[in-house]
Amino acid sequence: MTLPASLKYTSDHEWLSLDGDIATIGITDFAQSELGDIVFVDINTVGSALKAEEVFGTVEAVKTVSDLFLPVSGTVLEVNADLEATPDNVNSDPYGKGWMIKLKVDNVADVDALLDAAAYEALVG
């Protein structure tokens, strides 16, 4: 299981990378391995202002559909359009080509409350 130390994590298995007040968000390597082969990513919240813990989309694997939860409050700016044609990028490269959304974060300090790599690794064992 890969856990880049530069990212922040949630107990719902999302990761977040911050650049100024813009966050890139996706699901963790652990989450994609638990879901199995991802066949569809459904995110239609571009332009929406959402609160932390709200659902920003869903990811569909062969056997299940899972909600995607926002790590921090903000406005969804962009969805990774490549996932429409290649949703399996979430499986093969969850921290790179498999990113899901870009978010303008309401309060950058909220990111500090998320888990670091060591805390997330302790959570998932």
C-alpha positions as CSV (number, residue, x, y, z in Angstrom):
1,M,0.0,0.0,0.0
2,T,1.4,3.4,-1.1
3,L,0.9,6.4,1.3
4,P,2.7,9.5,0.1
5,A,3.9,11.5,3.2
6,S,3.1,14.8,1.5
7,L,-0.6,14.1,1.4
8,K,-3.4,14.4,4.0
9,Y,-5.9,11.6,4.5
10,T,-9.4,11.0,5.9
11,S,-10.9,8.1,7.8
12,D,-13.3,7.8,4.8
13,H,-10.2,6.9,2.6
14,E,-9.9,10.2,0.6
15,W,-6.5,11.9,0.1
16,L,-5.9,15.6,-0.3
17,S,-3.0,17.6,-1.7
18,L,-2.9,21.4,-1.1
19,D,-1.4,24.1,-3.3
20,G,-2.3,27.5,-1.9
21,D,-6.0,27.3,-1.4
22,I,-6.6,24.7,-4.1
23,A,-6.9,21.1,-3.1
24,T,-6.6,18.0,-5.3
25,I,-8.7,15.1,-3.9
26,G,-8.9,11.5,-4.7
27,I,-9.3,8.1,-3.0
28,T,-6.4,6.3,-1.4
29,D,-4.5,3.2,-2.7
30,F,-6.1,1.3,0.2
31,A,-9.6,2.3,-0.9
32,Q,-9.1,1.4,-4.6
33,S,-7.7,-2.0,-3.6
34,E,-10.7,-2.7,-1.4
35,L,-13.2,-1.6,-4.1
36,G,-11.5,-3.7,-6.9
37,D,-11.8,-2.8,-10.5
38,I,-13.3,0.7,-10.9
39,V,-15.6,1.0,-13.9
40,F,-17.2,4.4,-13.4
41,V,-16.7,7.7,-11.6
42,D,-19.7,9.9,-11.2
43,I,-19.1,13.5,-10.1
44,N,-21.5,16.2,-11.0
45,T,-20.8,18.8,-8.3
46,V,-18.6,21.3,-10.3
47,G,-19.5,24.8,-9.1
48,S,-21.1,23.4,-5.9
49,A,-20.1,24.8,-2.5
50,L,-20.1,21.8,-0.2
51,K,-19.3,21.2,3.5
52,A,-16.7,18.8,4.8
53,E,-18.1,15.2,5.0
54,E,-20.7,15.9,2.2
55,V,-20.9,13.5,-0.7
56,F,-19.2,15.0,-3.8
57,G,-19.7,12.0,-6.1
58,T,-19.6,8.2,-6.3
59,V,-17.2,5.6,-7.6
60,E,-18.5,2.4,-9.1
61,A,-16.6,-0.8,-9.0
62,V,-17.7,-4.2,-10.5
63,K,-19.5,-5.2,-7.3
64,T,-20.3,-2.0,-5.4
65,V,-20.9,1.7,-5.5
66,S,-19.3,4.0,-2.9
67,D,-19.9,7.6,-2.0
68,L,-17.0,10.0,-2.1
69,F,-16.8,12.4,0.9
70,L,-15.3,15.8,0.9
71,P,-12.4,16.1,3.4
72,V,-12.8,19.9,3.9
73,S,-15.4,22.5,2.9
74,G,-15.1,24.4,-0.3
75,T,-16.2,24.8,-3.9
76,V,-15.6,22.1,-6.5
77,L,-13.7,23.8,-9.4
78,E,-12.9,20.9,-11.7
79,V,-13.4,17.2,-12.2
80,N,-10.8,14.9,-13.8
81,A,-12.4,14.5,-17.2
82,D,-10.0,11.7,-18.1
83,L,-11.8,9.4,-15.6
84,E,-14.8,9.3,-17.9
85,A,-12.9,7.3,-20.5
86,T,-10.3,5.7,-18.2
87,P,-11.8,5.2,-14.7
88,D,-9.2,2.5,-14.1
89,N,-6.7,5.3,-13.6
90,V,-8.0,5.3,-10.0
91,N,-6.8,1.7,-9.6
92,S,-3.4,2.1,-11.4
93,D,-2.4,5.6,-10.2
94,P,-4.7,6.8,-7.4
95,Y,-2.4,9.7,-6.4
96,G,-1.6,10.8,-9.9
97,K,-3.7,10.2,-13.0
98,G,-6.5,9.0,-10.7
99,W,-7.2,12.3,-9.0
100,M,-10.9,13.1,-8.9
101,I,-11.6,16.8,-8.2
102,K,-9.9,20.2,-7.6
103,L,-11.5,22.2,-4.8
104,K,-11.2,25.8,-3.7
105,V,-10.8,25.3,0.1
106,D,-12.9,27.6,2.3
107,N,-10.4,27.5,5.3
108,V,-6.9,26.2,4.6
109,A,-6.4,25.6,8.3
110,D,-9.0,22.8,8.2
111,V,-6.5,20.7,6.3
112,D,-4.3,20.5,9.4
113,A,-7.1,18.5,11.1
114,L,-6.8,15.7,8.6
115,L,-4.7,12.6,9.1
116,D,-1.0,12.4,8.1
117,A,0.3,9.3,6.4
118,A,1.4,7.6,9.7
119,A,-2.0,8.2,11.3
120,Y,-3.9,6.9,8.2
121,E,-1.6,3.8,8.0
122,A,-2.4,3.1,11.7
123,L,-6.1,3.4,10.9
124,V,-6.1,0.9,8.0
125,G,-3.4,-1.4,9.5
